[in-house]
Amino acid sequence: MHALITTDGSEVSIEAAQKAVRLLNPTKITLLTVADTSVANDSGAGGFEGNLLSPTESLTARNAILDEGRDELAGTVASLGVDPSIVEHKVVEGSAGIMICLVAKQTNPDVVVVGSHGRGWFKRVVIGSVSEYVSRHCVAPVLVIRHADAAEAAEDVPEGKTPDSSAT
């Protein structure tokens, strides 16, 4: 089984990767992190003044972001306890949800694994959710693994209520 496992180096994504490996027992893993290098491309100052960062500073910032992505992959691999020879490391640049779906299309995995912070519906609407985007747009089956804190919070919800519903 080939699993495309996404990571951003956070506790949530590492926990999801570990659970996925235990559950799926993959024989091939593509471990993916998406680096948002857009902040290095344009400082946002724009206008007559131009960017705040020089081209050299932009390149340095971009390289630092990509290095951080490679570190995230290394940290996740170390925590998985699998044979490193079955793991392909992949760092791509762009928007997380879009790039995860693109890499899934290119690599044709049996399953795509994403972690979820377990935010409520309001936060998902306002700030978006990578796991929600991927589950709606990915060509491959998607396994969303909720963070332990979110799963525990869901267990504490009274029957007939949702974690996001307000008390009446």
C-alpha positions in Angstrom: 0.0 0.0 0.0 1.3 3.5 -1.0 0.3 6.2 1.5 0.8 9.9 0.8 1.3 11.3 4.3 1.3 15.1 4.8 3.2 16.9 7.5 3.9 20.4 8.7 6.1 19.2 11.5 3.4 20.0 14.1 2.3 17.7 16.9 -1.0 17.2 15.1 0.6 16.1 11.8 3.2 13.9 13.4 0.5 12.2 15.5 -1.6 11.7 12.4 1.4 10.2 10.5 2.2 7.8 13.4 -1.5 6.7 13.6 -1.6 6.2 9.8 1.5 4.0 9.8 0.1 1.8 12.6 -3.3 1.6 10.9 -2.3 1.2 7.3 1.1 -0.5 7.5 2.2 1.0 4.2 4.9 -0.6 2.1 5.6 2.8 0.4 5.3 6.3 1.9 5.5 9.6 0.2 6.0 12.1 3.0 4.9 15.5 1.9 5.3 19.0 3.3 4.1 22.1 1.5 6.2 25.2 2.0 4.4 28.6 1.7 7.2 30.6 0.1 4.9 33.4 -1.1 6.0 35.6 1.9 9.5 35.5 0.5 8.4 36.4 -3.1 6.5 39.6 -2.2 6.7 41.6 1.0 3.3 43.1 0.4 4.6 46.6 0.5 4.2 47.0 -3.2 3.3 50.3 -4.8 5.8 53.0 -5.7 8.3 51.9 -3.1 8.6 48.3 -4.3 9.1 45.3 -2.1 10.6 45.6 1.3 13.0 42.7 0.6 15.8 42.8 -1.9 16.0 39.9 -4.4 18.9 38.5 -2.3 16.9 38.7 0.9 13.9 37.1 -0.9 16.0 34.2 -2.0 17.5 33.8 1.5 14.0 33.8 3.0 12.7 31.3 0.5 15.7 29.0 1.1 15.1 29.2 4.9 11.4 28.3 4.4 12.4 25.3 2.2 15.1 24.2 4.8 12.4 24.3 7.5 10.2 22.1 5.3 13.1 19.6 4.9 13.6 19.6 8.7 9.8 18.9 9.2 10.1 15.9 7.0 13.2 14.6 8.8 11.5 15.0 12.2 8.4 13.2 11.0 10.4 10.3 9.5 12.4 9.9 12.7 9.1 9.7 14.7 7.5 7.0 12.5 9.8 4.2 13.2 9.7 2.8 9.7 12.4 1.6 7.4 13.7 4.9 5.8 14.1 3.1 2.4 10.3 3.0 1.9 9.9 6.8 2.5 10.2 9.3 -0.3 10.6 12.9 0.9 8.9 15.6 -1.0 8.9 19.4 -0.4 6.7 21.5 -2.7 5.9 25.2 -2.8 2.4 26.7 -2.8 -1.0 26.6 -1.1 -1.2 23.4 1.1 -4.6 22.1 0.0 -4.0 22.6 -3.7 -0.5 21.2 -3.7 -1.5 18.1 -1.7 -4.2 17.3 -4.3 -1.7 18.0 -7.1 0.9 15.7 -5.6 -1.7 13.0 -5.0 -2.7 13.2 -8.7 1.0 12.9 -9.7 2.0 10.1 -7.4 -1.3 8.1 -7.4 -1.3 6.9 -3.8 -3.8 4.4 -2.4 -4.6 6.9 0.3 -3.8 10.5 1.3 -3.4 11.1 5.1 -3.9 14.5 6.6 -4.1 15.6 10.2 -6.9 17.7 11.6 -6.7 20.2 14.4 -10.4 19.7 15.1 -11.4 23.3 14.9 -15.1 24.2 15.0 -17.1 25.1 12.0 -16.7 28.9 12.5 -12.9 28.7 12.4 -13.0 26.4 9.4 -15.2 29.0 7.6 -13.1 31.9 8.6 -9.6 30.5 8.3 -10.2 27.5 6.2 -9.2 23.9 6.7 -6.6 22.0 4.7 -8.0 18.7 5.6 -11.5 19.8 4.5 -10.2 21.1 1.2 -8.2 17.9 0.5 -11.1 15.7 1.4 -13.4 17.6 -1.0 -10.9 18.0 -3.9 -8.5 15.1 -3.9 -8.6 12.3 -6.5 -7.4 9.7 -4.0 -9.2 8.5 -0.9 -8.4 10.7 2.0 -7.9 9.6 5.6 -8.4 12.5 8.1 -6.9 11.8 11.5 -8.2 14.0 14.2 -5.8 15.3 16.9 -6.2 13.5 20.3 -7.5 16.7 22.0 -10.2 17.1 19.4 -11.2 13.5 19.6 -11.5 13.7 23.4 -13.5 16.9 23.2 -16.0 15.2 20.9 -16.4 12.4 23.4 -17.4 14.9 26.1 -20.3 16.3 24.0 -23.8 15.4 25.3 -25.9 13.3 23.0 -27.8 15.3 20.4 -25.3 18.2 20.7 -22.4 19.1 18.5 -19.1 20.5 19.8 -19.9 23.8 18.0 -23.5 24.2 19.2 -24.0 26.8 21.9 -25.7 26.0 25.2 -29.3 27.0 25.3 
